[in-house]
Amino acid sequence: MMLDTERNKHYNEYLQNKIPKTKPWPTLFHAFWVGGTICLLGEIIKDLLMFWFNDMTVDEAGVWELVILIVLASLLTGIGVYDKLGAYAGAGSIVPITGFSNSITSPALEFRREGIIFGLCAKMFVISGPVIVLGIVASIIAGIIHIII
Amino acid sequence: MNRQGKSTLVFNSKPRVIGNYSVVGPKEGRGNFAQYFDRILEDDTLGQPTYEKAECKLLELCIDGAISNAKLKPSQIDCMVAGDLMNQITSSSFAARSLNIPYLGVFGACSTMAESLMVGATLIDGKYANNVVCATVSHFSSAEKQFRYPLELGTQRPPTSQWTTTGSGATVLAQNSSGVAITSATIGKVADWNVTDVNNMGGAMAPAAFETLWQHLNDLSIEPDYYDLILTGDLGKLGSEVLIDLMENKGVHLGANYSDCGQMMFKNTQKVFMGASGCGCGASVLNSYVLQRLKNRTLKRVLFIATGALLSPLTCQQGESIPCIAHAVVLKGENYV
């Protein structure tokens, strides 16, 4: 057994050196420009909303902007575009709210054949569930800190 | 004892391949073996409502094709030995339900083709069957769903990842006097060299291929150059390089006669990183390219080593390393038996 442990350690070290590394600069560039474009699109939507609806506040426009981006990303997921964008941009299309929308729509599509309740509804949050849980936990902690200070 | 060395079965009656068939998906049909496959699907859903049903249908099509190729009827098949990647090997069992043939389900993950051939050849060599069909199937979309992420999720695949083949291969073995023969097979041991990266199957499976190949060569007291082709199932680019290194460390050189189905399946332009994987990968290449070349005598002796990672999504999440297995089957052309 001792011999195996030693062998496995050497093998994993050897494997780590053999694994091709992702080139950081092109990956970062893809993520930067796609992520930036999504954010820019968001800003344009918000500005247009405030331009079209005179009585809309910045906060209200911000909420509608998110709704529009979420719907848009969901639609792009449904027609099979967002996964290709994600493969190209990585974090650039995962981090914005559109990525969150994709992470909910894609399992919903995938598991709809297992039924509405235990398929679609139950599996909808398999990817985004941790984000929601951590978001709520973080807000509870922030709330407690707010009460104290 | 029909056994040589520690774990190599010798089939004295030399079960013959009397029929074979391969069906692949559209992406595989644009790959390097396009001209060899019997059937290339235009639609990888096969008109089915779910990918699981599509996978089952794919296997049915392939087995039907192999039985027709052998000029037999399903009722003349004594046993069907098949397996796949789905939980509880549902694709194979559901296909067996509609084919109505006595059925043995086997699971060896991506090593299934070698395992089913080995079991099939044993049944024939032991005179328990006249005709046996050995088959396996994998489907990209059903495998992604079970093992990875939803298809439409916008994630990046890591550079060590491989692409599960949509494809199936089936071989009909029989007690016959002519045709490509299965002469021996080596049963692999589970090898776990403590690789935990599920995105590096090639690296995890290479030790299993190495141990089986090493055992096989020792059991039969032969050198790798005894074979015109040593073909691993789906180690991919990285895994096959690792296998070459591991053999080199033992002082055995794997030369130009070594190839890997996974590495060769797709063209470089098809963006699949380390190549193809899945039990359909080795199965479809074996039942098209390899058997055609054995039949037309451009290959004499082939060692087919299919490798499988025996993990489940659950064991990965629980932090377990990846146990792997490899089985080897020797196929020889008619004149070289």
Interface residues (C-beta under 8 A of the other chain):
Chain A: R7 N8 K9 Y11 N12 Y14 L15 K18 I19 P20 K21 T22 T77 G78 G80 Y82 D83 K84 L85 G86 A87 A89 G90 S93 I94 G99 N102 S103 T105 S106 P107 L109 E110 F111 R113 I127
Chain B: P49 T50 K145 Y149 P150 L151 E152 L153 G154 T155 Q156 R157 P158 P159 T160 W193 N194 V195 N200 G203 P207 L238 E241 V242 D245
